[in-house]
Amino acid sequence: MIKILLVDDHPSVMEGTKVLLEQEKDIYVNLASTQARALELVGAEHFDVMLIDMHMPGMNGIDLAKQIQQIVPDAVMLIYTGFEVSNHFNLIVEAGLAGFVLKTAGKEQLVTAVRCALRGEVVLPLSLVKQLRRTTGYGAKRVEGTGTQSITDKEYDILKEIARGKSNKEIASSVLMSQRSLEYCLTSLFQKLNVKSRIEAALKAKQLGILTDTDFGQRE
């Protein structure tokens, strides 16, 4: 039996991921919604693979992974994220993690990522590999052939502004782009999240763990 520890502060994400993984008869998933609970479980039980949310209140996933390594030096860990973290790639490598998997990944991709990590293989989205190969460019690309799409840093900033109730004009000014460019960006973002409005986009982002409760209603 493959024992997995999933660390995420979004109940819907945890339960949904647990259901997907446990459809495999040889996988069992334990859940931890806080860093403290994760460290407690790691100290008490053995886990074959750990999936750790990148953005959690009080501590990011990389820092938590480093704390876990102090307890279990050879722990196999993957960052589990709702948006592209290519800008953190060096930190992920330096922390000794096996890579990262997107929360938008389907069951087959998720299970494959877990099994690859178990075999000691690095798990990276194709979009990041292409970026590293080019060594230039900003933001994420579509992972061709899989249907999985990641959220770029710019799109993440836009989602946060939407959650704060900002208008398109205000958002365009905040993220330093024209309103026309913002509209194109929103269209692409809606397609990635499979939604039709700004409100749906913000709610879907929250469901995926891209945004948190604290991102909403913080209009400046």
Sine and cosine of phi, psi and omega as CSV:
sin_phi,cos_phi,sin_psi,cos_psi,sin_omega,cos_omega
0.00,0.00,0.76,-0.65,0.04,-1.00
-1.00,0.01,0.88,-0.47,0.00,-1.00
-0.99,-0.14,0.82,-0.58,-0.03,-1.00
-0.89,-0.46,0.66,-0.75,0.14,-0.99
-0.95,-0.30,0.85,-0.52,0.04,-1.00
-0.95,-0.30,0.86,-0.50,-0.02,-1.00
-0.93,-0.37,0.92,-0.39,-0.05,-1.00
-0.34,-0.94,0.63,-0.78,-0.02,-1.00
-1.00,-0.08,0.18,0.98,0.05,-1.00
-0.95,-0.32,0.96,-0.29,-0.05,-1.00
-0.81,0.59,-0.67,0.74,-0.05,-1.00
-0.92,0.40,-0.61,0.80,0.04,-1.00
-0.92,0.40,-0.72,0.70,-0.01,-1.00
-0.87,0.49,-0.76,0.65,-0.06,-1.00
-0.91,0.42,-0.66,0.75,0.01,-1.00
-0.90,0.44,-0.67,0.74,0.01,-1.00
-0.92,0.38,-0.64,0.77,0.03,-1.00
-0.87,0.50,-0.70,0.72,0.00,-1.00
-0.88,0.47,-0.70,0.72,0.00,-1.00
-0.87,0.49,-0.75,0.66,-0.07,-1.00
-0.93,0.38,-0.64,0.77,-0.08,-1.00
-0.98,0.22,-0.01,1.00,0.18,-0.98
-0.93,0.37,-0.35,0.94,0.13,-0.99
-0.99,0.15,0.80,-0.59,-0.14,-0.99
-0.92,0.40,-0.31,0.95,-0.05,-1.00
-0.97,-0.24,0.27,0.96,-0.02,-1.00
-0.85,-0.53,0.73,-0.69,0.09,-1.00
-0.79,-0.62,0.70,-0.72,-0.10,-0.99
-0.89,-0.46,0.80,-0.60,0.17,-0.99
-0.99,-0.16,0.52,-0.85,-0.06,-1.00
-0.89,-0.45,0.60,-0.80,0.10,-0.99
-0.64,-0.77,0.83,-0.56,-0.06,-1.00
-0.99,-0.13,-0.07,1.00,0.02,-1.00
-0.69,-0.73,0.33,-0.95,0.04,-1.00
-0.90,0.44,-0.64,0.77,-0.03,-1.00
-0.88,0.47,-0.69,0.73,0.01,-1.00
-0.92,0.40,-0.63,0.78,0.02,-1.00
-0.88,0.48,-0.73,0.68,-0.01,-1.00
-0.91,0.42,-0.58,0.82,0.04,-1.00
-0.90,0.44,-0.71,0.71,-0.01,-1.00
-0.92,0.38,-0.65,0.76,0.00,-1.00
-0.88,0.47,-0.58,0.81,0.01,-1.00
-0.96,0.27,-0.35,0.94,-0.09,-1.00
-0.97,-0.25,-0.43,0.90,-0.09,-1.00
-0.72,-0.69,0.29,-0.96,0.09,-1.00
-0.99,-0.14,0.71,-0.70,0.07,-1.00
-0.82,-0.57,0.69,-0.73,-0.01,-1.00
-0.97,0.25,-0.62,0.79,0.01,-1.00
-0.60,-0.80,0.58,-0.81,0.07,-1.00
-0.84,-0.54,0.74,-0.67,0.09,-1.00
-0.96,-0.28,0.87,-0.50,-0.13,-0.99
-0.85,-0.53,0.83,-0.56,0.04,-1.00
-0.88,0.47,0.66,-0.75,-0.03,-1.00
-0.95,0.33,-0.65,0.76,-0.10,-1.00
-0.89,-0.45,0.95,-0.31,0.04,-1.00
-0.75,-0.66,0.46,-0.89,0.00,-1.00
-0.85,0.53,0.81,-0.59,0.11,-0.99
1.00,-0.02,-0.37,0.93,-0.05,-1.00
-0.28,-0.96,0.67,-0.74,0.06,-1.00
-1.00,0.07,0.23,-0.97,-0.10,-1.00
-0.89,0.46,-0.55,0.84,-0.01,-1.00
-0.93,0.38,-0.67,0.74,0.02,-1.00
-0.91,0.41,-0.62,0.78,0.05,-1.00
-0.90,0.43,-0.65,0.76,0.02,-1.00
-0.86,0.51,-0.63,0.77,0.02,-1.00
-0.90,0.43,-0.62,0.79,0.04,-1.00
-0.92,0.39,-0.63,0.77,0.02,-1.00
-0.89,0.45,-0.62,0.78,0.00,-1.00
-0.90,0.43,-0.42,0.91,0.06,-1.00
-0.94,0.35,-0.44,0.90,0.04,-1.00
-1.00,-0.01,-0.70,0.71,-0.01,-1.00
-0.78,-0.62,1.00,-0.02,-0.09,-1.00
-0.83,0.55,-0.53,0.85,-0.05,-1.00
-0.98,-0.21,0.40,0.91,-0.01,-1.00
-0.87,0.50,0.65,-0.76,0.06,-1.00
-0.99,-0.14,0.91,-0.41,-0.11,-0.99
-0.75,-0.66,0.59,-0.80,0.09,-1.00
-0.82,-0.57,0.68,-0.73,0.15,-0.99
-0.97,0.24,0.74,-0.67,-0.02,-1.00
-0.91,-0.41,0.94,-0.35,-0.21,-0.98
-0.71,-0.70,0.45,-0.89,0.01,-1.00
-1.00,0.00,-0.16,0.99,0.01,-1.00
-0.55,-0.83,0.25,-0.97,-0.10,-0.99
-0.86,0.50,0.73,-0.68,0.01,-1.00
-0.84,-0.54,0.53,0.85,-0.03,-1.00
-0.87,0.49,-0.47,0.88,0.02,-1.00
-0.94,0.33,-0.21,0.98,0.06,-1.00
-0.97,-0.24,0.17,0.99,-0.13,-0.99
-0.82,0.57,-0.74,0.68,-0.03,-1.00
-0.88,0.48,-0.64,0.77,0.01,-1.00
-0.91,0.42,-0.63,0.78,0.01,-1.00
-0.89,0.45,-0.69,0.72,0.00,-1.00
-0.91,0.40,-0.72,0.70,-0.03,-1.00
-0.90,0.44,-0.49,0.87,0.00,-1.00
-0.98,0.18,-0.09,1.00,0.05,-1.00
0.98,0.18,0.35,0.94,0.01,-1.00
-0.98,0.18,0.35,-0.94,-0.04,-1.00
-0.99,0.12,-0.02,1.00,0.01,-1.00
0.76,-0.65,-0.40,-0.92,0.06,-1.00
-0.54,-0.84,0.41,-0.91,-0.01,-1.00
-0.76,-0.65,0.63,-0.78,-0.04,-1.00
-0.99,0.14,0.58,-0.82,0.04,-1.00
-0.93,0.36,-0.27,0.96,0.07,-1.00
-0.99,0.12,-0.04,1.00,0.00,-1.00
-0.91,0.41,0.58,-0.81,0.06,-1.00
-0.98,0.19,0.04,-1.00,-0.04,-1.00
-0.85,0.53,-0.73,0.68,-0.05,-1.00
-0.88,0.48,-0.68,0.73,0.00,-1.00
-0.91,0.41,-0.65,0.76,-0.02,-1.00
-0.90,0.43,-0.74,0.68,0.00,-1.00
-0.90,0.44,-0.66,0.75,0.02,-1.00
-0.88,0.47,-0.65,0.76,0.01,-1.00
-0.88,0.48,-0.68,0.73,0.01,-1.00
-0.89,0.45,-0.73,0.68,-0.04,-1.00
-0.93,0.37,-0.57,0.82,0.06,-1.00
-0.91,0.42,-0.70,0.72,0.02,-1.00
-0.87,0.49,-0.63,0.78,0.02,-1.00
-0.88,0.47,-0.54,0.84,-0.01,-1.00
-0.99,0.11,0.05,1.00,0.01,-1.00
0.99,0.12,0.31,0.95,0.00,-1.00
-1.00,-0.09,0.56,-0.83,0.03,-1.00
-0.98,0.21,0.68,-0.73,-0.03,-1.00
-0.92,-0.39,0.93,-0.37,-0.01,-1.00
-0.68,-0.73,0.65,-0.76,0.10,-1.00
-0.90,0.44,0.52,-0.86,-0.01,-1.00
-0.86,0.50,-0.55,0.83,-0.01,-1.00
-0.85,0.52,-0.64,0.77,-0.01,-1.00
-0.95,0.32,-0.64,0.77,0.02,-1.00
-0.86,0.51,-0.65,0.76,0.01,-1.00
-0.91,0.41,-0.62,0.78,0.04,-1.00
-0.89,0.45,-0.70,0.72,-0.02,-1.00
-0.91,0.42,-0.57,0.82,0.01,-1.00
-0.92,0.38,-0.63,0.77,0.00,-1.00
-0.97,0.23,-0.50,0.87,-0.07,-1.00
0.87,0.49,0.22,0.97,0.08,-1.00
-0.66,-0.75,0.15,-0.99,0.06,-1.00
0.99,-0.16,0.36,-0.93,-0.05,-1.00
-0.74,-0.67,0.68,-0.74,0.08,-1.00
1.00,-0.04,0.00,-1.00,-0.12,-0.99
-0.98,-0.20,0.41,-0.91,0.09,-1.00
-0.90,-0.44,0.20,-0.98,0.04,-1.00
-0.94,0.35,0.61,-0.79,0.08,-1.00
-1.00,0.08,0.98,-0.19,-0.15,-0.99
-0.91,0.42,0.62,-0.79,0.09,-1.00
0.99,0.10,-0.09,1.00,-0.03,-1.00
-0.89,-0.46,-0.37,0.93,-0.06,-1.00
0.99,0.10,-0.15,0.99,0.01,-1.00
-0.99,0.14,0.71,-0.70,0.03,-1.00
-0.79,-0.61,0.61,-0.79,-0.04,-1.00
-0.96,-0.28,0.34,-0.94,-0.03,-1.00
-0.99,-0.12,0.79,-0.62,-0.01,-1.00
-0.98,0.21,0.23,-0.97,0.04,-1.00
-0.87,0.50,-0.65,0.76,0.01,-1.00
-0.89,0.45,-0.68,0.73,0.02,-1.00
-0.91,0.40,-0.57,0.82,0.06,-1.00
-0.89,0.46,-0.68,0.73,0.04,-1.00
-0.88,0.47,-0.65,0.76,0.00,-1.00
-0.91,0.42,-0.68,0.74,0.02,-1.00
-0.87,0.49,-0.64,0.77,0.02,-1.00
-0.90,0.43,-0.62,0.78,0.02,-1.00
-0.93,0.38,-0.62,0.79,0.06,-1.00
-0.88,0.47,-0.69,0.72,-0.02,-1.00
-0.89,0.46,-0.45,0.89,0.01,-1.00
-1.00,0.09,0.00,1.00,0.06,-1.00
1.00,0.10,0.29,0.96,-0.03,-1.00
-0.96,0.29,0.51,-0.86,0.08,-1.00
-0.98,0.20,0.24,-0.97,0.03,-1.00
-0.86,0.51,-0.64,0.77,0.01,-1.00
-0.89,0.46,-0.69,0.72,0.01,-1.00
-0.92,0.40,-0.64,0.76,-0.01,-1.00
-0.91,0.41,-0.70,0.71,0.00,-1.00
-0.84,0.54,-0.66,0.75,0.02,-1.00
-0.92,0.38,-0.64,0.77,-0.05,-1.00
-0.92,0.38,-0.65,0.76,-0.06,-1.00
-0.99,-0.12,0.13,0.99,0.11,-0.99
0.88,0.48,0.83,0.55,0.11,-0.99
-0.54,-0.84,0.31,-0.95,0.02,-1.00
-0.95,0.30,0.32,-0.95,0.02,-1.00
-0.90,0.43,-0.58,0.81,0.04,-1.00
-0.90,0.44,-0.68,0.73,0.04,-1.00
-0.90,0.44,-0.62,0.78,0.04,-1.00
-0.88,0.47,-0.66,0.75,0.00,-1.00
-0.89,0.45,-0.65,0.76,0.07,-1.00
-0.89,0.45,-0.67,0.74,-0.01,-1.00
-0.90,0.43,-0.65,0.76,0.02,-1.00
-0.90,0.43,-0.64,0.76,0.03,-1.00
-0.86,0.50,-0.71,0.70,0.03,-1.00
-0.90,0.44,-0.66,0.75,-0.01,-1.00
-0.90,0.44,-0.68,0.73,0.02,-1.00
-0.87,0.49,-0.63,0.77,0.01,-1.00
-0.91,0.41,-0.66,0.75,0.00,-1.00
-0.89,0.46,-0.67,0.74,-0.07,-1.00
-1.00,0.02,-0.10,1.00,-0.02,-1.00
0.86,0.52,0.76,0.64,0.02,-1.00
-0.76,-0.65,0.13,-0.99,-0.07,-1.00
-0.84,-0.54,-0.03,1.00,-0.03,-1.00
-0.54,-0.84,0.23,-0.97,0.03,-1.00
-0.89,0.46,-0.68,0.73,-0.01,-1.00
-0.88,0.47,-0.71,0.71,0.03,-1.00
-0.88,0.48,-0.62,0.78,-0.01,-1.00
-0.89,0.46,-0.70,0.71,-0.01,-1.00
-0.90,0.43,-0.67,0.74,-0.01,-1.00
-0.93,0.37,-0.64,0.77,0.03,-1.00
-0.91,0.41,-0.63,0.77,0.03,-1.00
-0.89,0.45,-0.61,0.79,0.05,-1.00
-0.92,0.40,-0.67,0.74,0.00,-1.00
-0.87,0.49,-0.60,0.80,-0.02,-1.00
-0.99,0.14,-0.14,0.99,0.00,-1.00
1.00,0.05,0.14,0.99,0.04,-1.00
-0.95,0.30,-0.67,0.74,0.07,-1.00
-0.94,-0.35,0.41,-0.91,0.06,-1.00
-0.89,-0.46,0.14,-0.99,0.01,-1.00
-0.83,0.55,-0.58,0.82,-0.06,-1.00
-0.94,0.33,-0.25,0.97,0.02,-1.00
-0.98,0.21,-0.29,0.96,-0.09,-1.00
-1.00,-0.07,0.61,-0.79,0.11,-0.99
0.95,0.31,0.34,0.94,-0.01,-1.00
-0.98,-0.22,0.67,0.74,-0.02,-1.00
-0.87,0.50,0.78,-0.63,-0.06,-1.00
-1.00,-0.02,0.00,0.00,0.00,0.00
